[in-house]
């Protein structure tokens, strides 16, 4: 296989580089060897000069000693032959000094040491000459006296010291030079060895490169032959593919031309059509002659799109991103508009230059119309659902208004001694009113479910207490039908994290459902137990079982659907709205639980099972130890009732008076403000929807005045949505109560206000 030039070029250059490296190494080695040899020779010469200098110094010292020896012999014997060493020394000393000067003249430092030495030698020779003259002329004693002065000895000692210093200096210099010479020797030896090894390595490398290049050249020659054969095969294959591609292009062109549902065509860089297929005729209405070579932008885009620059923007997007969708209204050749779905794509050459565009379009006008109709229908359904929710809220409000005085009147009657037959009638009315209130609440819960507005106020509660509250609420209906309710609780307390009001509603709906679809003298069983779940804390299990009419096995799955009824004909007199079980299922599931129904068929009774996750054990402990502080006795309050409905206003005033409070009434907001100018109450109960001034307006005005800013304000309204509660609190109300207000809630309110002690 052929190697790239970027790889082969370094391989071709490696051999000359290696040869050049060998030559350079040999030159460097010769230069280093020459330099080291010169240094070694120079230091050897210097060492020789130093040894020669030491020899001269030794001869000078020996010559002076010989002169001194000859002097002593003559002083003792007075015979001239003893002076021969003296005369020889006198003759030799000048030559030695000259030789010393010759050796040191190239070194100023050493040369400077000769002058002091020569002075000492001259002094010594003068002393010797003087002593000899005294011996000849004055005799031995005079000469002995002169010698005894030690002048000669001191001079000789000085000469000896000077020569010793000179000698030590030279010996030190010799040692240094010998060390340098040795270092130079070993350096030259190491350099030569390294150079030799490096040279041999480079030579071996050059030989290897030569051999390797020869082998590679042979290998590439073989590979080149193989590559040439392969290239020929590729060329033959390419020619074959070109022929096949030409056939395929012709086939695709024919195929695309036959497609009628899609308009598929190509354009040049100026958006002029260069191809045509039958889809262009069917979708756009252009025949080939009227289409090819024409700028398609002004032929298929609507005038509005052209005015907005959409065609240019679409093709600019395609040029930038590669493609652009164009789902929009387009125009046929006859001017008819249709909804087109398609895509425009850019076509580039190998250099990335735009050479044209392609476009695929499909007529989806019918689908667009269907989608528009569906969207319109969805909007209408959404509006209908909104109106339904508004209607339910308004209906609940309008039903609660007349119910409020009825319920309050019935509760007011319960606070008086009544004959037995009258009390029985009162209880019947009370039950029916509660049933009607529950139906209204269920209607509103349906609205909340459809909008996902179910809100939970969860806390850790004992299910036994919840069940007891539900039984108390449903007992009147069960007793009225002379049915029997049996309870079965487990031995332990069962705690769950739940909204107690909603859980009570779940159990009430199940009990009421069993009562409604069971005959007189039937039995309803309600049990509470704990079921251990693998890998979890377990579940609380509530089972409501009856021996009533039962459920057809083929309708078990429908029973929890909205407005589903067990029997639409035979039992219609007992049927509710068909939303109770739907509420049960929704409320249980938002608590993380489940509910199921079982029945063996018509006449076999029904069983409903609710499972709720148990609370965390630590939360159970906290719940068990929460102490309930008893409420203090209710004190008397000054109360103002603002209500435009005369019946409710009167009944509410009488009920509050019966509870021990001082009550005044006002029929609207303006009347209430006039009453407040005379007396400031502790608590104001105000309707919301009143003529002239709404309850919200009244609350805001009261909060703005210093004298009335601290009055405890309670909103009474038939609207019970979360938005209504929020608006009431934002307007200044302290509490929001839904009509008809139960007497127990009124008593609880006044107990809480009594317990506060400060502002109501």
Secondary structure by P-SEA (a helix, b strand, c coil): ccccaaaaaaaaaaaaaaaaaaaaaaaaaaaaaaaaaaaaaaaaaaaaaaaaaaaaaaaaaaaaaaaaaaaaaaaaccccccaaaaaaaaaaaaaaaaaaaaaccccaaaaaaaaaaaaaaaaaaaaaaaaaaaaacccaaaaaaaaacaaaaaaaaaaaaaaaaaaaaaaaaaaaaaaaaaaaaaaaaaaaaaaaaaaaaaaaaaaaaaaaaaaaaaaaaaaaaaaaaaaaaaaaaaaaaaaaaaaaaaaaaaaaaacccccccccccccccccccaaaaaacccccccccccccccccccaaaaaaaaaaaaaaaaaacccccccccccccccbbbbbbbbbbbbbccccccccbbbbbbbaaaaaaaaaaaaaaaaaaaaaaaaaaaaaaaaaaaaaaaaaaaaaaaaaaaaccccaaaaaaaaaaaaaaaaaaaaaaaaaaaaaaaacccccccccccaaaaaaaaaaaaaaaaaaabbbbbbbbccbbbbbbccaaaaaaaaaaaaaaaaaaccccbbbbbbbbccccccccbbbbbbbbbcccccccccccccccccccccccccccccccccaaaaaaaaaaaaccbbbbbbcccccbbbbbbbbbbccaaaaaaaaaccccccccccccbbbbbcccaaaaaaaaaaaaaaccbbbbbccaaaaaaaaacccccbbbbbcccccccaaaaaaaaaacccccccbbbbbcccccaaaaaaaaaacccccccccccaaaaaaaaaaaaaacccc
